[in-house]
Amino acid sequence: MARPSRRTFNNFLIIGILLFFVMMHLPEYIRAKLAEGEQSQHVEQVLPEGVIALMPDDVSALALKFPTFTLTNGTPWQTDKRLDVSATELANRWLNLSGTEIDTETYNKLKPSLRSLATLVVERGQGVEPLRLTYYQLPQFWLIQNWENRWLAVSVDQHYLFPFDSQNQ
């Protein structure tokens, strides 16, 4: 039997090493591709169980219009009212807000105590319907209807969502 030449042996060695590296990194590559696919799906899958996002994770908001002020997307975000935090910080708070879903039975029990309805309009550009998010402030939490028309209980301080400068109120 003839021995392979040194060149042939080196070629087999190089191909073998390359195949070894491919086999070692293939599972990691497959996991990364699967994770990318899952991330592109719904935001509910990323949040802890029972926690739902107020807005879709891919929302590109041009403006957040509240009853008494507006946040406008620029570099950085701008506002028409004096705040204790930057307009960008406040916009990020609202865009990343999440809460626990309230079922229909609980909502119906809360309904008689709901006063002073307010609406946040999220402008998303021409040709795209704006999101209209209804919210109520209750003594213990905020009741906010998200982009999927699901009612969420959000437990944050009023100043977290509406950080107005105390001199400007």
Salt bridges, closest charged atoms under 4 A:
GLU36 OE1 - LYS33 NZ 3.65
GLU44 OE2 - HIS42 ND1 3.58
GLU44 OE2 - ARG150 NH1 2.74
ASP84 OD2 - HIS159 NE2 3.09
GLU89 OE2 - ARG93 NE 3.09
GLU101 OE1 - ARG150 NH2 2.87
GLU105 OE2 - LYS109 NZ 3.52
GLU123 OE2 - LYS65 NZ 3.76
GLU148 OE2 - HIS42 NE2 3.56
GLU148 OE1 - ARG150 NH1 3.16
ASP165 OD2 - ARG82 NE 2.70
